[in-house]
Structure formats: structure tokens, C-alpha cells
Amino acid sequence: MRQEGLTNEVQKLRESLDEQEAYKKGFKDDVYECLHQITDFKKLKAGVIRLHKKYVKEEMKKEGGDTDLNQ
């Protein structure tokens, strides 16, 4: 019984680690794609705004925080 509980916990932790690694890889890939536009200011700005909306605002919604930084 105890062994089974520990096995289930290890499985859940591994799944959580896999999800976190996939999220980090996606973020890294998105930043890399954004940096391809470093010579074109307008495209770079649009890419940074997209990254901000995708990663910063998304996290703020999950945490229930305020997304307006100008207050």
C-alpha cells in the first residue's frame, strides 16, 4: 500500500517535470524565433509583445494577479 502510493507520487512528479521541460523548451524556441527579427525593429517589437502576452500575461492570469504594470 505504501509502496503503491510512493510509486504514484513519483509518476506524478515525473509528469510535472516533463510538462515544465516542455514549457521551457517552448519558451526558448519562441525567444529564438523572436531574435531572428533583431535587424527589423518593427518585427522585433511585435515579437517581444507577442512573447509578453503569451508568457507574462498568461502567468498573471493563472496566478490571479494584476496584468497592468502602469498602475
Biopython code that builds the backbone (N, CA, C, O; Angstrom):
import numpy as np
from Bio.PDB.StructureBuilder import StructureBuilder

atoms = [
    (1, "MET", "N", (0.825, -1.195, 0.000)),
    (1, "MET", "CA", (0.000, 0.000, 0.000)),
    (1, "MET", "C", (0.867, 1.255, 0.000)),
    (1, "MET", "O", (0.647, 2.155, -0.811)),
    (2, "ARG", "N", (1.825, 1.327, 0.876)),
    (2, "ARG", "CA", (2.700, 2.499, 0.936)),
    (2, "ARG", "C", (3.571, 2.596, -0.320)),
    (2, "ARG", "O", (3.795, 3.684, -0.849)),
    (3, "GLN", "N", (4.049, 1.461, -0.780)),
    (3, "GLN", "CA", (4.878, 1.414, -1.989)),
    (3, "GLN", "C", (4.100, 1.930, -3.189)),
    (3, "GLN", "O", (4.634, 2.658, -4.026)),
    (4, "GLU", "N", (2.831, 1.544, -3.262)),
    (4, "GLU", "CA", (1.988, 1.977, -4.377)),
    (4, "GLU", "C", (1.782, 3.495, -4.348)),
    (4, "GLU", "O", (1.809, 4.142, -5.394)),
    (5, "GLY", "N", (1.579, 4.057, -3.174)),
    (5, "GLY", "CA", (1.410, 5.497, -3.026)),
    (5, "GLY", "C", (2.660, 6.250, -3.449)),
    (5, "GLY", "O", (2.579, 7.277, -4.123)),
    (6, "LEU", "N", (3.814, 5.735, -3.050)),
    (6, "LEU", "CA", (5.075, 6.366, -3.427)),
    (6, "LEU", "C", (5.299, 6.276, -4.935)),
    (6, "LEU", "O", (5.783, 7.222, -5.556)),
    (7, "THR", "N", (4.947, 5.147, -5.512)),
    (7, "THR", "CA", (5.089, 4.969, -6.955)),
    (7, "THR", "C", (4.205, 5.969, -7.707)),
    (7, "THR", "O", (4.630, 6.564, -8.698)),
    (8, "ASN", "N", (2.980, 6.144, -7.227)),
    (8, "ASN", "CA", (2.071, 7.117, -7.857)),
    (8, "ASN", "C", (2.613, 8.534, -7.730)),
    (8, "ASN", "O", (2.525, 9.317, -8.676)),
    (9, "GLU", "N", (3.173, 8.872, -6.570)),
    (9, "GLU", "CA", (3.728, 10.200, -6.369)),
    (9, "GLU", "C", (4.917, 10.451, -7.291)),
    (9, "GLU", "O", (5.046, 11.535, -7.861)),
    (10, "VAL", "N", (5.778, 9.459, -7.436)),
    (10, "VAL", "CA", (6.929, 9.584, -8.330)),
    (10, "VAL", "C", (6.451, 9.789, -9.767)),
    (10, "VAL", "O", (7.015, 10.604, -10.499)),
    (11, "GLN", "N", (5.426, 9.062, -10.168)),
    (11, "GLN", "CA", (4.881, 9.192, -11.525)),
    (11, "GLN", "C", (4.336, 10.594, -11.755)),
    (11, "GLN", "O", (4.573, 11.185, -12.808)),
    (12, "LYS", "N", (3.604, 11.136, -10.776)),
    (12, "LYS", "CA", (3.055, 12.487, -10.905)),
    (12, "LYS", "C", (4.169, 13.526, -10.987)),
    (12, "LYS", "O", (4.080, 14.477, -11.763)),
    (13, "LEU", "N", (5.206, 13.345, -10.193)),
    (13, "LEU", "CA", (6.330, 14.277, -10.222)),
    (13, "LEU", "C", (7.059, 14.218, -11.553)),
    (13, "LEU", "O", (7.482, 15.249, -12.076)),
    (14, "ARG", "N", (7.209, 13.032, -12.102)),
    (14, "ARG", "CA", (7.849, 12.903, -13.419)),
    (14, "ARG", "C", (7.024, 13.585, -14.493)),
    (14, "ARG", "O", (7.575, 14.244, -15.374)),
    (15, "GLU", "N", (5.703, 13.432, -14.428)),
    (15, "GLU", "CA", (4.834, 14.089, -15.397)),
    (15, "GLU", "C", (4.943, 15.606, -15.270)),
    (15, "GLU", "O", (4.976, 16.321, -16.272)),
    (16, "SER", "N", (4.999, 16.089, -14.035)),
    (16, "SER", "CA", (5.142, 17.515, -13.800)),
    (16, "SER", "C", (6.467, 18.029, -14.365)),
    (16, "SER", "O", (6.513, 19.091, -14.985)),
    (17, "LEU", "N", (7.526, 17.280, -14.150)),
    (17, "LEU", "CA", (8.835, 17.653, -14.694)),
    (17, "LEU", "C", (8.806, 17.693, -16.215)),
    (17, "LEU", "O", (9.355, 18.609, -16.827)),
    (18, "ASP", "N", (8.167, 16.706, -16.821)),
    (18, "ASP", "CA", (8.060, 16.673, -18.286)),
    (18, "ASP", "C", (7.299, 17.891, -18.807)),
    (18, "ASP", "O", (7.684, 18.478, -19.819)),
    (19, "GLU", "N", (6.213, 18.274, -18.115)),
    (19, "GLU", "CA", (5.443, 19.448, -18.527)),
    (19, "GLU", "C", (6.283, 20.714, -18.400)),
    (19, "GLU", "O", (6.245, 21.575, -19.279)),
    (20, "GLN", "N", (7.037, 20.831, -17.319)),
    (20, "GLN", "CA", (7.879, 22.001, -17.113)),
    (20, "GLN", "C", (8.985, 22.074, -18.164)),
    (20, "GLN", "O", (9.297, 23.154, -18.665)),
    (21, "GLU", "N", (9.567, 20.952, -18.491)),
    (21, "GLU", "CA", (10.609, 20.925, -19.519)),
    (21, "GLU", "C", (10.045, 21.316, -20.879)),
    (21, "GLU", "O", (10.699, 22.030, -21.640)),
    (22, "ALA", "N", (8.845, 20.857, -21.186)),
    (22, "ALA", "CA", (8.210, 21.209, -22.457)),
    (22, "ALA", "C", (7.909, 22.712, -22.500)),
    (22, "ALA", "O", (8.079, 23.352, -23.538)),
    (23, "TYR", "N", (7.461, 23.271, -21.373)),
    (23, "TYR", "CA", (7.189, 24.709, -21.295)),
    (23, "TYR", "C", (8.468, 25.505, -21.498)),
    (23, "TYR", "O", (8.474, 26.491, -22.235)),
    (24, "LYS", "N", (9.547, 25.089, -20.854)),
    (24, "LYS", "CA", (10.829, 25.779, -21.006)),
    (24, "LYS", "C", (11.330, 25.686, -22.438)),
    (24, "LYS", "O", (11.853, 26.663, -22.974)),
    (25, "LYS", "N", (11.180, 24.536, -23.059)),
    (25, "LYS", "CA", (11.622, 24.363, -24.440)),
    (25, "LYS", "C", (10.805, 25.259, -25.369)),
    (25, "LYS", "O", (11.356, 25.870, -26.284)),
    (26, "GLY", "N", (9.507, 25.340, -25.140)),
    (26, "GLY", "CA", (8.656, 26.207, -25.945)),
    (26, "GLY", "C", (9.044, 27.666, -25.795)),
    (26, "GLY", "O", (9.074, 28.407, -26.778)),
    (27, "PHE", "N", (9.341, 28.087, -24.567)),
    (27, "PHE", "CA", (9.762, 29.460, -24.326)),
    (27, "PHE", "C", (11.078, 29.749, -25.039)),
    (27, "PHE", "O", (11.232, 30.781, -25.693)),
    (28, "LYS", "N", (12.012, 28.831, -24.904)),
    (28, "LYS", "CA", (13.322, 29.006, -25.553)),
    (28, "LYS", "C", (13.165, 29.094, -27.064)),
    (28, "LYS", "O", (13.793, 29.935, -27.707)),
    (29, "ASP", "N", (12.341, 28.242, -27.627)),
    (29, "ASP", "CA", (12.109, 28.262, -29.071)),
    (29, "ASP", "C", (11.454, 29.564, -29.517)),
    (29, "ASP", "O", (11.804, 30.116, -30.560)),
    (30, "ASP", "N", (10.495, 30.056, -28.720)),
    (30, "ASP", "CA", (9.827, 31.306, -29.066)),
    (30, "ASP", "C", (10.792, 32.493, -28.997)),
    (30, "ASP", "O", (10.744, 33.376, -29.854)),
    (31, "VAL", "N", (11.658, 32.521, -27.996)),
    (31, "VAL", "CA", (12.650, 33.595, -27.889)),
    (31, "VAL", "C", (13.609, 33.528, -29.072)),
    (31, "VAL", "O", (13.962, 34.556, -29.651)),
    (32, "TYR", "N", (14.025, 32.330, -29.426)),
    (32, "TYR", "CA", (14.928, 32.148, -30.559)),
    (32, "TYR", "C", (14.287, 32.669, -31.846)),
    (32, "TYR", "O", (14.943, 33.343, -32.640)),
    (33, "GLU", "N", (13.006, 32.354, -32.050)),
    (33, "GLU", "CA", (12.298, 32.837, -33.240)),
    (33, "GLU", "C", (12.200, 34.359, -33.229)),
    (33, "GLU", "O", (12.336, 35.002, -34.269)),
    (34, "CYS", "N", (11.966, 34.926, -32.060)),
    (34, "CYS", "CA", (11.870, 36.383, -31.939)),
    (34, "CYS", "C", (13.211, 37.032, -32.283)),
    (34, "CYS", "O", (13.245, 38.080, -32.928)),
    (35, "LEU", "N", (14.281, 36.432, -31.869)),
    (35, "LEU", "CA", (15.605, 37.005, -32.106)),
    (35, "LEU", "C", (16.031, 36.958, -33.569)),
    (35, "LEU", "O", (16.966, 37.654, -33.964)),
    (36, "HIS", "N", (15.366, 36.157, -34.360)),
    (36, "HIS", "CA", (15.649, 36.148, -35.798)),
    (36, "HIS", "C", (15.293, 37.487, -36.426)),
    (36, "HIS", "O", (15.780, 37.817, -37.507)),
    (37, "GLN", "N", (14.444, 38.258, -35.753)),
    (37, "GLN", "CA", (13.977, 39.535, -36.288)),
    (37, "GLN", "C", (14.763, 40.715, -35.720)),
    (37, "GLN", "O", (14.283, 41.848, -35.765)),
    (38, "ILE", "N", (15.944, 40.474, -35.195)),
    (38, "ILE", "CA", (16.689, 41.514, -34.489)),
    (38, "ILE", "C", (17.092, 42.680, -35.393)),
    (38, "ILE", "O", (17.335, 43.782, -34.902)),
    (39, "THR", "N", (17.166, 42.458, -36.678)),
    (39, "THR", "CA", (17.559, 43.539, -37.588)),
    (39, "THR", "C", (16.378, 44.421, -37.995)),
    (39, "THR", "O", (16.581, 45.536, -38.475)),
    (40, "ASP", "N", (15.163, 43.940, -37.813)),
    (40, "ASP", "CA", (13.967, 44.707, -38.172)),
    (40, "ASP", "C", (13.238, 45.096, -36.889)),
    (40, "ASP", "O", (12.604, 44.259, -36.246)),
    (41, "PHE", "N", (13.334, 46.367, -36.526)),
    (41, "PHE", "CA", (12.798, 46.840, -35.253)),
    (41, "PHE", "C", (11.310, 46.558, -35.095)),
    (41, "PHE", "O", (10.878, 46.124, -34.027)),
    (42, "LYS", "N", (10.520, 46.795, -36.134)),
    (42, "LYS", "CA", (9.074, 46.615, -36.021)),
    (42, "LYS", "C", (8.708, 45.148, -35.783)),
    (42, "LYS", "O", (7.845, 44.840, -34.961)),
    (43, "LYS", "N", (9.364, 44.264, -36.500)),
    (43, "LYS", "CA", (9.095, 42.835, -36.314)),
    (43, "LYS", "C", (9.593, 42.362, -34.954)),
    (43, "LYS", "O", (8.951, 41.534, -34.307)),
    (44, "LEU", "N", (10.735, 42.886, -34.521)),
    (44, "LEU", "CA", (11.265, 42.526, -33.208)),
    (44, "LEU", "C", (10.321, 42.993, -32.107)),
    (44, "LEU", "O", (10.049, 42.252, -31.163)),
    (45, "LYS", "N", (9.827, 44.208, -32.226)),
    (45, "LYS", "CA", (8.897, 44.751, -31.236)),
    (45, "LYS", "C", (7.618, 43.915, -31.190)),
    (45, "LYS", "O", (7.113, 43.604, -30.111)),
    (46, "ALA", "N", (7.105, 43.557, -32.350)),
    (46, "ALA", "CA", (5.902, 42.729, -32.408)),
    (46, "ALA", "C", (6.157, 41.370, -31.765)),
    (46, "ALA", "O", (5.293, 40.835, -31.070)),
    (47, "GLY", "N", (7.340, 40.814, -31.998)),
    (47, "GLY", "CA", (7.683, 39.527, -31.397)),
    (47, "GLY", "C", (7.802, 39.595, -29.894)),
    (47, "GLY", "O", (7.371, 38.681, -29.191)),
    (48, "VAL", "N", (8.386, 40.679, -29.390)),
    (48, "VAL", "CA", (8.516, 40.842, -27.941)),
    (48, "VAL", "C", (7.146, 41.030, -27.307)),
    (48, "VAL", "O", (6.874, 40.486, -26.237)),
    (49, "ILE", "N", (6.289, 41.792, -27.959)),
    (49, "ILE", "CA", (4.926, 41.972, -27.441)),
    (49, "ILE", "C", (4.189, 40.640, -27.411)),
    (49, "ILE", "O", (3.470, 40.337, -26.459)),
    (50, "ARG", "N", (4.374, 39.850, -28.462)),
    (50, "ARG", "CA", (3.742, 38.526, -28.514)),
    (50, "ARG", "C", (4.244, 37.643, -27.373)),
    (50, "ARG", "O", (3.458, 36.961, -26.716)),
    (51, "LEU", "N", (5.556, 37.661, -27.144)),
    (51, "LEU", "CA", (6.122, 36.885, -26.045)),
    (51, "LEU", "C", (5.574, 37.346, -24.705)),
    (51, "LEU", "O", (5.256, 36.528, -23.842)),
    (52, "HIS", "N", (5.466, 38.657, -24.534)),
    (52, "HIS", "CA", (4.946, 39.202, -23.275)),
    (52, "HIS", "C", (3.508, 38.745, -23.049)),
    (52, "HIS", "O", (3.147, 38.323, -21.951)),
    (53, "LYS", "N", (2.698, 38.833, -24.091)),
    (53, "LYS", "CA", (1.301, 38.415, -23.960)),
    (53, "LYS", "C", (1.193, 36.926, -23.666)),
    (53, "LYS", "O", (0.371, 36.493, -22.858)),
    (54, "LYS", "N", (2.030, 36.161, -24.331)),
    (54, "LYS", "CA", (1.940, 34.704, -24.181)),
    (54, "LYS", "C", (2.455, 34.228, -22.834)),
    (54, "LYS", "O", (1.835, 33.365, -22.213)),
    (55, "TYR", "N", (3.562, 34.762, -22.373)),
    (55, "TYR", "CA", (4.193, 34.220, -21.175)),
    (55, "TYR", "C", (3.937, 35.034, -19.912)),
    (55, "TYR", "O", (3.694, 34.454, -18.853)),
    (56, "VAL", "N", (3.984, 36.344, -19.994)),
    (56, "VAL", "CA", (3.814, 37.150, -18.783)),
    (56, "VAL", "C", (2.340, 37.267, -18.418)),
    (56, "VAL", "O", (1.952, 36.973, -17.288)),
    (57, "LYS", "N", (1.533, 37.689, -19.360)),
    (57, "LYS", "CA", (0.116, 37.864, -19.061)),
    (57, "LYS", "C", (-0.569, 36.541, -18.776)),
    (57, "LYS", "O", (-1.477, 36.478, -17.948)),
    (58, "GLU", "N", (-0.144, 35.486, -19.453)),
    (58, "GLU", "CA", (-0.720, 34.160, -19.210)),
    (58, "GLU", "C", (-0.438, 33.712, -17.778)),
    (58, "GLU", "O", (-1.319, 33.170, -17.112)),
    (59, "GLU", "N", (0.776, 33.935, -17.309)),
    (59, "GLU", "CA", (1.139, 33.559, -15.950)),
    (59, "GLU", "C", (0.390, 34.410, -14.926)),
    (59, "GLU", "O", (-0.008, 33.913, -13.873)),
    (60, "MET", "N", (0.201, 35.681, -15.236)),
    (60, "MET", "CA", (-0.514, 36.559, -14.314)),
    (60, "MET", "C", (-1.973, 36.120, -14.187)),
    (60, "MET", "O", (-2.547, 36.184, -13.101)),
    (61, "LYS", "N", (-2.570, 35.677, -15.287)),
    (61, "LYS", "CA", (-3.952, 35.196, -15.229)),
    (61, "LYS", "C", (-4.045, 33.934, -14.385)),
    (61, "LYS", "O", (-4.991, 33.766, -13.615)),
    (62, "LYS", "N", (-3.065, 33.046, -14.528)),
    (62, "LYS", "CA", (-3.064, 31.814, -13.746)),
    (62, "LYS", "C", (-2.945, 32.101, -12.256)),
    (62, "LYS", "O", (-3.573, 31.431, -11.437)),
    (63, "GLU", "N", (-2.137, 33.098, -11.908)),
    (63, "GLU", "CA", (-1.918, 33.443, -10.515)),
    (63, "GLU", "C", (-2.971, 34.397, -9.984)),
    (63, "GLU", "O", (-3.046, 34.628, -8.777)),
    (64, "GLY", "N", (-3.785, 34.954, -10.869)),
    (64, "GLY", "CA", (-4.829, 35.878, -10.452)),
    (64, "GLY", "C", (-4.287, 37.262, -10.149)),
    (64, "GLY", "O", (-4.921, 38.033, -9.429)),
    (65, "GLY", "N", (-3.128, 37.583, -10.687)),
    (65, "GLY", "CA", (-2.516, 38.887, -10.431)),
    (65, "GLY", "C", (-2.995, 39.944, -11.390)),
    (65, "GLY", "O", (-3.762, 39.678, -12.315)),
    (66, "ASP", "N", (-2.519, 41.167, -11.143)),
    (66, "ASP", "CA", (-2.880, 42.310, -11.990)),
    (66, "ASP", "C", (-1.903, 42.368, -13.160)),
    (66, "ASP", "O", (-0.688, 42.345, -12.963)),
    (67, "THR", "N", (-2.442, 42.445, -14.392)),
    (67, "THR", "CA", (-1.578, 42.439, -15.571)),
    (67, "THR", "C", (-1.173, 43.836, -15.997)),
    (67, "THR", "O", (-0.314, 43.978, -16.868)),
    (68, "ASP", "N", (-1.760, 44.878, -15.413)),
    (68, "ASP", "CA", (-1.422, 46.243, -15.788)),
    (68, "ASP", "C", (-0.280, 46.741, -14.919)),
    (68, "ASP", "O", (-0.453, 46.951, -13.718)),
    (69, "LEU", "N", (0.875, 46.929, -15.517)),
    (69, "LEU", "CA", (2.059, 47.329, -14.769)),
    (69, "LEU", "C", (2.140, 48.831, -14.563)),
    (69, "LEU", "O", (2.993, 49.295, -13.806)),
    (70, "ASN", "N", (1.280, 49.606, -15.213)),
    (70, "ASN", "CA", (1.351, 51.067, -15.142)),
    (70, "ASN", "C", (0.588, 51.659, -13.963)),
    (70, "ASN", "O", (0.538, 52.883, -13.838)),
    (71, "GLN", "N", (0.014, 50.874, -13.124)),
    (71, "GLN", "CA", (-0.778, 51.403, -12.017)),
    (71, "GLN", "C", (0.088, 51.799, -10.864)),
    (71, "GLN", "O", (-0.418, 52.266, -9.844)),
]
sb = StructureBuilder()
sb.init_structure("model")
sb.init_model(0)
sb.init_chain("A")
sb.init_seg("    ")
for serial, (resi, resn, name, xyz) in enumerate(atoms, 1):
    if name == "N":
        sb.init_residue(resn, " ", resi, " ")
    sb.init_atom(name, np.array(xyz, "f"), 0.0, 1.0, " ", f" {name:<3s}", serial, name[0])
structure = sb.get_structure()
